[in-house]
Amino acid sequence: MGHAEVDSIHVHPVKAFRGLSPREAVVEPWGLAGDRRWALIDHGGKVVTQREQPRLALAAAEPLAGGGLRLSAPGRPPLTVEVPEPAATVPVNVFGTKVEGVPADPAAHAWCSAYLGFEVRLVHMDDPATRRPVDPEYALPGEMVSFADGYPLLVTTVASLAALNSLIAQGPNAHEGPLPMNRFRPNVVVAGTEPWAEDHWTRIAVGDVVFRAPKPSGRCVVTTTDQATAERGREPLRTLARHRRIDGKLLFGQNLVPLSPGTIRVGDPVRVLE
């Protein structure tokens, strides 16, 4: 596969908010340190994402020392949120999986609710080591995940995005392309592979850290959301449906589960082990 390496790293402190792009990140068993440890829930405890609320793309959360956040969004004064004391938890429904979360301060609920225009609560995952197992159909015993959609990390490749953009350019919605990688909200972007190489990975090493690749990522309407404007289009789902529909899913990217701890850095070599 030639010389593949980490092109960029992305961490999303609050699920569905804008991501950050650090030069390096610590890999914990349940994902990158600080990735999706916070989420919004509605009055019934269901996680609120860009699926229902594309404007979340414009909200940002800057991590603070000690694990707190500084929230910012268009038209709202910034708000500092401390990590809540792990007292009473509330049930959180992440796409059918029940997990416990610790509610943040009421001021954080009020801030997020005012931004979205309906009542939500901000919750924190206090202990990812015990709160939420990976989907048992694809997990090994003891594998855990944060508030991410289903797996600790998502990897995508520069070559696959280029291939997808060239397909979009040939299609009826060519004016929507080319799309940037942030539509897919990956954690790790790899350069130097063949297009769609990631489909076939089952184990890879990123620097010294080894990952298992249980299954490719089926994509949803969030990918049609412009992460800079929160406007929705038709791509990439139209093109994925024509060219990348496998077992009823529209595939782009590969899910990863860490098999060893460590730190990954931009520029790290990526090796396919299986």
N, C-alpha and C positions, 0 to 999 in steps of 0.2 A: 504493500500500500504506500510505498515511498516513505517520506519523512512527515509523519503527522504530528501536530503539536496543538497545545491549548491556545486558541485565538482570543478567547475572552471568558470571563467568569461572571456569573450574575446571581445576586442574592436578593430575595424579596422579603424584607422584614415582616410586612403585613401581607397576608395572602390577598392577591388581586390589586394591591397598590403598585405603583411604579417600582421597578427594580433598581439596584445599585450595581456598579461594575468594578469591584475591587480587583487589585492585581493578584491577590492570593486569598485563599479561604481554607479554614480548617475543616476537614471532613469528619463529621461525627457519624455514629452508626445510623442515625435517622435522617441525615442530610447535611448540607453545608451549615456551619455554625451561623446562627442568626437567620436562617432561611425559613420563612413561613411558620414562625413560632407564635405569631399573632394572627387573628382572623376576626372578621365581623360576622355576627349572627343576627337573624331576625327574631321576632317575638316568639316564634316556635322553636328556636334553637338551630335553625338551618343556616349553614354557611352562606354568606352573601358574596358573590363573585362578579366579575365582569360579564358573565353570562346574562345576568339580570340588570346589572348596573355598570354600563360601559364607562361612566364618569369616574369610576374608581381608578382608571388608568392615569388620571391626572392628579391623583392624591399621592403624596410621598411620605415616607417615614424614614427619618435618619436615626440610626442606632446611636445610643448614648452609652457612656461608660456605666456599667452596672446593669445593662440589659434593657434600660428604658428606651423611649422613642421620643423624637420631636416630629409631630405630625404637621404637614402643611398641605394646603389645597387651594385652588382658585377661589378667591372671595372669602377666605376664612383666615382669621389671625392664627399664627402657629400655636401649637399646644404641646407642652411637655407632659409625657405620660410615664409614670414610674411602673416598674414591675410590681404587680399586685402581690400582697402576701398570700401564700398558698393556703388560704382558708377554705371557705365553702366553694365547691366547683359547681358548674352548670353543665348539663348535657349539650354537646355540640354534634350536629348531624352533618358529616362531610360525605355527601353523595351516598347516603344510606348506611355509612359506618358511624356508629355512636362512639363518641370520645368525650372525655371530660376536659373542660377549660376553666380557667380562673378569670372571673370578670374583672376588667380594669376599673379605675375610678369612674364614678358617675359623670364627671366632667368630660371624660373621653367618649362615653356613650353619647352625651349631648352634642359634642363637637361633630362626631361622625354622622349622627342623625340629622343635624342641621345642614351638613353638606349634601347628604343624599335626599333629604326631604321626606324621610320616613324613619320609623324607630328602629335602630340597630344597637347592638352592644358590641364592644371590643373585648375579646377574650384572649388570654395568654395560655400557652401550653407550658405548665410549670415543670413537668418531668417527662420528656419524650421517651425516656427509657422504659416507662411503664404504661403510657397512656394509649397508644394506638398501634396494633400490629399491622404489617403489610398484608394486603389481600391474600388470604390463605391459599388461594388457588395457584398463586405464583411465588409464594414466600417460602423461605426456609424457617425452621423454628427459631423464634426469638427476634426476627427482623422487625424493626419498628420504623414509623414514619411520622413526620410532623403534620401540620395542617395542609401539606401539599395534596394535590388531587389523588394520588395513589401510591407514589413511590418516592424514595428519598431524593433522587436527582433525576433530571432530564438532560440528555446530551443531544446536541444537533451538530450538523456539519455545514461548513461554508459551501462545500461542493454541492450538497443536496439543495441548499437554498438557491444557488445559481441555476441548477437544473430546473427547479420548480419555477423560478422567475422566467426562464426561457420558455417554459410551457405556457405560463400565464401570458407572455408577450405574443404567443401565437393564437391565443383564444379570444373570445368575444369581449372579455373584460380587460384587455391589454392596458387600457388607460389607468387601471388600478395599480399596475406594477411599475417598477419592481418593488417587492415588499422587503422591509428590513427584518432582521432576525428577531427583533423584540416582539413581533406578532406571536411568536411561539413560546415566549417566556421560558427559555432554557436556563439551566444552571451552568452548563459547560458547553462552549462552542469549540469545535475542533476544525483546524485547517489542515490541508495536505492529504485528504483522502480522495477516493473516487466518489462520484455521486452515489448516494444510497448505500454506501459501504456499511453504515451503521445498522442497517436492517439485519445483517448476518452476524453481528457480534454477539457472543455469549459471555465472554470474559475479556476485560481490557485492563491495562495498567495506565494510569495517568501519573507520570512521575513515579513515585514509589507506592502509590495507593492503588489497590486492586479493587475492581468493581465487577459485579455480576450484572448481566443485561437480561432481565427476565422476559421482556416483551417490548415490541415497538409501541409508540405512543399514538393512540387514537385521538384525533383532534376534534375540537368543538367550535362553537360560534365565537369564542373569545379571539380566535385567530383572525376573524374578519374585522376586529376593532383596531382602528388606527390608535396606537399608544400615545401619540402626540396630541390628537384632537378629540379622541373618544368617539369619532364617527365610524359607522359601520358600512362595510361594502359587501361584495359577494365573494371576493377572493381572500384566502386561497382555497376555500372549501369547494368552489365549483371545479377548479382544476384538479384538486386532490381527488374529488369524486370521479373524475374521468380517468385519472392515471394512477391513483394510489389507493384504490378501494380494495381492501383485502379482508375477507371474513366480515364484511359489513362495516368495517372501520376505515376511516380516512387517516392514513398513517403519515406521520412526519416526526422523526426523532426516535430516540430509544430511551426507555426507562433504565435507571441504574440503581443498584443496591450496593453500598460499600461493603467489602469483605475485610478491609483493614483500615485502621485510622491513619491519619497523617495530614499533610498540608499540600494543596495543589496550587500551582502558580501559572500565570500566563507565560507561555513559552515552554512549559513542560512537555517532554515527548509523550506521545500516546502510542501504546503498543497493543496490538490485538493478540491476546493469549489463546483464545479459542473462537 
